Amino acid sequence: MTATAQIPGGVMVQQTAAFVLSQLARHRSSWNKETVCPPLIVGVQGPQGAGKSHLTGLLPAYLEKHYDLRLATMSLDDFYLTHSDQVKLAQSEPDNPLLSGRGPAGTHDLPILEQCLAKLKSINDRVSAKSPTVTKGQSLQLPIYDKSLFKGEGDRSKEVVEVQGPIDVVIFEGWMNGFGPLSNDKLEERYAEAGRQWPSSSLNDPARVMPTILLYSRSTLHSINQNLRQYEVLWDQIDCFVQIRPLDLSYVWSWRLQQEHNMKAKNGGNGMTDEQVRHFINRYMPSYELFQDGIDKETSSWSGKGLRFIVNIQREIVGTESF
């Protein structure tokens, strides 16, 4: 780990840009055809409120201005099921509280996400490598999800994002991007271990927060684990990876509350109460606790092509890692 301290957010953008440029050069070096190279797909992961949306909001403008690149940005959050489909899912799984609203694996519209990733991969197919600025690539529409609708339950917006090729880089961000399922035996082992450690550790450290996986049944967690297997084919489309990882997962509670307060301040007060946010986060935390380490899997498409920022509760970078 390379230690740094008190680094402003702009430095994260610059370091990420340098990483993306190196990966883009590597990506293009293996392409030897008459059409323009497919865009580099950069996966970005970080928990709610960690700053991933801020990073991915600033990065495209920085790369476009300083390096004349064309970028597209997409978020896993924009591919949640429509509100009506989410209600149907919750009704079909009444015993699974993790599927009662948007969030964990199983609450995304995977067919649409798969279609969009495939179209982005081929968006440069019609662009001649000899005259990339003259010929246009293909185009597509990306969905937008409005989290403020239905009193914070959210729904897909009627508006869309238009993307026109050619594109050099696609930034694909999401809170659970790259998460990997466990074997059934491993999940049982992790659940049992959490149960064994919690009573004794809570006596020695009253400030310790109980693992949220213990709030849910084994069958509930196995259901999410099974759903996550369907995402692996999507993660395989990612060429390289950037992760923002907090020193302590407990930061997520404070960060997500800040996020909700900011959104409500901008939209006139539409959104969740603090208690609703806490309940909401309870449904995300088991995925962090169980599946986040999948990002480091050696068989991933981005293995050896990852950059990790370690941040404190103020979102200051305290270290970086390659993985």
C-alpha positions as semicolon CSV with decimal commas, in nm:
position;residue;x (nm);y (nm);z (nm)
1;M;0,000;0,000;0,000
2;T;0,124;0,347;-0,089
3;A;0,038;0,582;0,198
4;T;-0,097;0,929;0,127
5;A;-0,275;1,177;0,350
6;Q;-0,524;1,463;0,329
7;I;-0,552;1,432;-0,048
8;P;-0,831;1,641;-0,205
9;G;-1,088;1,480;-0,432
10;G;-0,924;1,623;-0,744
11;V;-0,621;1,403;-0,692
12;M;-0,840;1,093;-0,703
13;V;-0,967;1,209;-1,042
14;Q;-0,610;1,265;-1,167
15;Q;-0,486;0,928;-1,040
16;T;-0,786;0,751;-1,188
17;A;-0,735;0,931;-1,518
18;A;-0,371;0,821;-1,531
19;F;-0,479;0,464;-1,459
20;V;-0,749;0,472;-1,728
21;L;-0,505;0,613;-1,985
22;S;-0,256;0,334;-1,918
23;Q;-0,531;0,073;-1,946
24;L;-0,664;0,230;-2,266
25;A;-0,319;0,213;-2,426
26;R;-0,294;-0,152;-2,325
27;H;-0,645;-0,219;-2,454
28;R;-0,575;-0,060;-2,792
29;S;-0,238;-0,229;-2,838
30;S;-0,409;-0,566;-2,885
31;W;-0,646;-0,434;-3,153
32;N;-0,536;-0,466;-3,515
33;K;-0,842;-0,427;-3,734
34;E;-0,981;-0,178;-3,983
35;T;-1,247;-0,055;-3,741
36;V;-1,189;0,152;-3,429
37;C;-1,112;-0,043;-3,113
38;P;-1,415;-0,117;-2,891
39;P;-1,441;0,115;-2,592
40;L;-1,256;0,030;-2,274
41;I;-1,509;-0,069;-2,006
42;V;-1,397;0,064;-1,666
43;G;-1,580;-0,083;-1,369
44;V;-1,607;0,143;-1,064
45;Q;-1,727;0,023;-0,722
46;G;-1,772;0,192;-0,389
47;P;-2,038;0,187;-0,118
48;Q;-2,317;0,443;-0,103
49;G;-2,180;0,787;-0,027
50;A;-1,813;0,694;-0,072
51;G;-1,770;0,932;-0,364
52;K;-1,788;0,700;-0,666
53;S;-2,062;0,904;-0,834
54;H;-1,862;1,222;-0,767
55;L;-1,553;1,060;-0,919
56;T;-1,736;0,929;-1,223
57;G;-1,907;1,265;-1,266
58;L;-1,577;1,455;-1,286
59;L;-1,363;1,197;-1,468
60;P;-1,525;1,220;-1,815
61;A;-1,489;1,599;-1,836
62;Y;-1,126;1,573;-1,722
63;L;-1,036;1,311;-1,984
64;E;-1,231;1,486;-2,258
65;K;-1,069;1,824;-2,186
66;H;-0,709;1,714;-2,136
67;Y;-0,687;1,407;-2,362
68;D;-0,959;1,461;-2,625
69;L;-1,131;1,132;-2,544
70;R;-1,498;1,048;-2,589
71;L;-1,661;0,891;-2,285
72;A;-1,994;0,742;-2,183
73;T;-2,101;0,690;-1,823
74;M;-2,354;0,441;-1,694
75;S;-2,466;0,342;-1,345
76;L;-2,591;0,008;-1,220
77;D;-2,851;0,206;-1,022
78;D;-3,020;0,313;-1,345
79;F;-3,101;-0,051;-1,421
80;Y;-3,321;-0,122;-1,122
81;L;-3,654;-0,285;-1,198
82;T;-3,944;-0,051;-1,262
83;H;-4,149;0,022;-0,951
84;S;-4,432;-0,204;-1,068
85;D;-4,193;-0,492;-1,136
86;Q;-4,025;-0,438;-0,799
87;V;-4,363;-0,457;-0,627
88;K;-4,437;-0,783;-0,811
89;L;-4,099;-0,923;-0,706
90;A;-4,161;-0,833;-0,342
91;Q;-4,504;-0,995;-0,356
92;S;-4,360;-1,312;-0,508
93;E;-4,091;-1,331;-0,235
94;P;-4,285;-1,232;0,080
95;D;-4,042;-1,413;0,311
96;N;-3,733;-1,238;0,171
97;P;-3,699;-0,886;0,320
98;L;-3,389;-0,819;0,107
99;L;-3,610;-0,823;-0,204
100;S;-3,877;-0,594;-0,058
101;G;-3,729;-0,297;-0,247
102;R;-3,448;-0,196;-0,479
103;G;-3,090;-0,280;-0,390
104;P;-2,945;-0,632;-0,370
105;A;-2,885;-0,881;-0,648
106;G;-3,218;-0,974;-0,802
107;T;-3,364;-0,623;-0,814
108;H;-3,204;-0,516;-1,144
109;D;-3,336;-0,548;-1,499
110;L;-3,053;-0,773;-1,619
111;P;-3,177;-0,825;-1,978
112;I;-3,174;-0,448;-2,042
113;L;-2,835;-0,411;-1,872
114;E;-2,692;-0,695;-2,080
115;Q;-2,829;-0,538;-2,400
116;C;-2,679;-0,199;-2,316
117;L;-2,337;-0,345;-2,237
118;A;-2,341;-0,543;-2,562
119;K;-2,435;-0,233;-2,763
120;L;-2,164;-0,029;-2,595
121;K;-1,909;-0,298;-2,676
122;S;-2,005;-0,278;-3,044
123;I;-2,077;0,095;-3,066
124;N;-1,759;0,157;-3,272
125;D;-1,816;-0,127;-3,520
126;R;-1,902;0,106;-3,810
127;V;-1,621;0,351;-3,744
128;S;-1,324;0,330;-3,979
129;A;-0,987;0,336;-3,808
130;K;-0,860;0,547;-4,099
131;S;-1,115;0,827;-4,045
132;P;-1,260;0,796;-3,692
133;T;-1,358;1,163;-3,675
134;V;-1,557;1,147;-3,999
135;T;-1,764;0,830;-3,958
136;K;-2,020;0,792;-3,682
137;G;-2,058;0,488;-3,466
138;Q;-2,382;0,334;-3,354
139;S;-2,605;0,493;-3,093
140;L;-2,811;0,374;-2,798
141;Q;-3,028;0,498;-2,515
142;L;-2,941;0,435;-2,150
143;P;-3,219;0,434;-1,888
144;I;-3,240;0,676;-1,596
145;Y;-3,372;0,575;-1,253
146;D;-3,534;0,839;-1,030
147;K;-3,484;0,739;-0,666
148;S;-3,712;1,014;-0,535
149;L;-4,032;0,875;-0,691
150;F;-4,291;0,683;-0,486
151;K;-4,171;0,848;-0,164
152;G;-3,817;0,724;-0,207
153;E;-3,898;0,376;-0,333
154;G;-3,794;0,492;-0,681
155;D;-3,895;0,416;-1,039
156;R;-3,751;0,431;-1,388
157;S;-3,768;0,777;-1,540
158;K;-3,929;0,849;-1,876
159;E;-3,611;1,031;-1,974
160;V;-3,307;0,854;-2,120
161;V;-2,942;0,929;-2,192
162;E;-2,846;0,933;-2,559
163;V;-2,504;0,786;-2,639
164;Q;-2,351;0,831;-2,984
165;G;-2,040;0,647;-3,099
166;P;-1,752;0,647;-3,143
167;I;-1,667;0,607;-2,774
168;D;-1,319;0,558;-2,627
169;V;-1,406;0,475;-2,266
170;V;-1,719;0,362;-2,082
171;I;-1,732;0,431;-1,708
172;F;-1,963;0,173;-1,548
173;E;-2,020;0,246;-1,179
174;G;-2,224;0,061;-0,920
175;W;-2,235;-0,011;-0,548
176;M;-2,207;-0,389;-0,604
177;N;-2,010;-0,401;-0,929
178;G;-1,775;-0,697;-0,927
179;F;-1,930;-0,865;-0,623
180;G;-1,894;-1,242;-0,641
181;P;-2,117;-1,523;-0,510
182;L;-1,991;-1,773;-0,255
183;S;-2,024;-2,148;-0,264
184;N;-2,316;-2,265;-0,051
185;D;-2,073;-2,422;0,195
186;K;-1,869;-2,101;0,220
187;L;-2,179;-1,894;0,288
188;E;-2,283;-2,133;0,565
189;E;-1,932;-2,113;0,708
190;R;-1,932;-1,732;0,708
191;Y;-2,276;-1,719;0,869
192;A;-2,178;-1,963;1,143
193;E;-1,851;-1,779;1,207
194;A;-2,032;-1,446;1,246
195;G;-2,268;-1,609;1,494
196;R;-1,982;-1,753;1,697
197;Q;-1,781;-1,431;1,706
198;W;-2,059;-1,182;1,774
199;P;-2,153;-1,269;2,137
200;S;-1,793;-1,280;2,262
201;S;-1,673;-0,979;2,065
202;S;-1,971;-0,769;2,176
203;L;-1,880;-0,829;2,540
204;N;-1,520;-0,720;2,483
205;D;-1,607;-0,428;2,257
206;P;-1,951;-0,274;2,326
207;A;-1,905;-0,031;2,036
208;R;-1,881;-0,314;1,784
209;V;-2,168;-0,331;1,536
210;M;-2,334;-0,668;1,487
211;P;-2,279;-0,815;1,137
212;T;-2,601;-0,748;0,949
213;I;-2,599;-1,097;0,798
214;L;-2,721;-1,215;1,139
215;L;-3,037;-1,006;1,092
216;Y;-3,144;-1,238;0,811
217;S;-3,211;-1,608;0,770
218;R;-2,975;-1,840;0,588
219;S;-3,238;-1,901;0,319
220;T;-3,268;-1,526;0,256
221;L;-2,892;-1,491;0,210
222;H;-2,872;-1,802;-0,009
223;S;-3,139;-1,649;-0,235
224;I;-2,932;-1,332;-0,287
225;N;-2,619;-1,542;-0,335
226;Q;-2,795;-1,740;-0,608
227;N;-2,920;-1,422;-0,776
228;L;-2,566;-1,284;-0,782
229;R;-2,452;-1,571;-1,005
230;Q;-2,655;-1,415;-1,287
231;Y;-2,442;-1,100;-1,272
232;E;-2,110;-1,271;-1,338
233;V;-2,160;-1,276;-1,716
234;L;-2,210;-0,897;-1,697
235;W;-1,899;-0,842;-1,485
236;D;-1,704;-1,033;-1,754
237;Q;-1,756;-0,733;-1,985
238;I;-1,544;-0,513;-1,755
239;D;-1,186;-0,458;-1,879
240;C;-1,033;-0,286;-1,574
241;F;-1,151;-0,181;-1,232
242;V;-1,141;0,108;-0,984
243;Q;-1,259;0,060;-0,627
244;I;-1,316;0,308;-0,345
245;R;-1,298;0,105;-0,023
246;P;-1,360;0,254;0,324
247;L;-1,131;0,169;0,613
248;D;-1,447;0,060;0,797
249;L;-1,779;-0,045;0,644
250;S;-1,965;0,129;0,925
251;Y;-1,899;0,460;0,745
252;V;-2,175;0,365;0,501
253;W;-2,446;0,455;0,752
254;S;-2,329;0,817;0,785
255;W;-2,251;0,855;0,417
256;R;-2,592;0,732;0,301
257;L;-2,773;0,965;0,542
258;Q;-2,573;1,259;0,401
259;Q;-2,661;1,145;0,050
260;E;-3,035;1,136;0,126
261;H;-3,029;1,475;0,298
262;N;-2,853;1,631;-0,002
263;M;-3,103;1,481;-0,247
264;K;-3,403;1,602;-0,044
265;A;-3,253;1,951;-0,019
266;K;-3,240;1,968;-0,398
267;N;-3,579;1,817;-0,484
268;G;-3,802;1,987;-0,228
269;G;-3,795;1,723;0,041
270;N;-3,889;1,410;-0,154
271;G;-3,716;1,101;-0,021
272;M;-3,676;0,880;0,285
273;T;-3,676;0,965;0,654
274;D;-3,360;0,890;0,855
275;E;-3,521;0,577;0,999
276;Q;-3,618;0,460;0,651
277;V;-3,260;0,515;0,536
278;R;-3,128;0,301;0,822
279;H;-3,371;0,025;0,733
280;F;-3,275;0,068;0,368
281;I;-2,902;0,031;0,440
282;N;-2,970;-0,281;0,646
283;R;-3,067;-0,447;0,319
284;Y;-2,737;-0,358;0,150
285;M;-2,489;-0,438;0,424
286;P;-2,506;-0,820;0,398
287;S;-2,384;-0,794;0,038
288;Y;-2,082;-0,588;0,147
289;E;-2,007;-0,832;0,428
290;L;-2,040;-1,146;0,214
291;F;-1,968;-1,065;-0,150
292;Q;-1,733;-0,764;-0,176
293;D;-1,420;-0,980;-0,180
294;G;-1,528;-1,114;-0,520
295;I;-1,367;-0,803;-0,668
296;D;-1,026;-0,951;-0,583
297;K;-1,094;-1,286;-0,752
298;E;-0,795;-1,389;-0,963
299;T;-1,021;-1,527;-1,237
300;S;-1,195;-1,192;-1,295
301;S;-1,163;-1,017;-1,632
302;W;-0,985;-0,726;-1,456
303;S;-0,741;-0,929;-1,246
304;G;-0,407;-0,743;-1,246
305;K;-0,582;-0,436;-1,390
306;G;-0,733;-0,285;-1,077
307;L;-0,676;0,034;-0,876
308;R;-0,806;0,066;-0,519
309;F;-0,839;0,384;-0,312
310;I;-0,860;0,336;0,066
311;V;-1,054;0,623;0,228
312;N;-1,137;0,737;0,581
313;I;-1,475;0,864;0,701
314;Q;-1,398;1,212;0,559
315;R;-1,345;1,041;0,221
316;E;-0,976;1,135;0,228
317;I;-0,743;0,891;0,056
318;V;-0,519;0,718;0,309
319;G;-0,370;0,465;0,068
320;T;-0,380;0,310;-0,279
321;E;-0,339;-0,050;-0,397
322;S;-0,312;-0,236;-0,724
323;F;-0,498;-0,564;-0,760
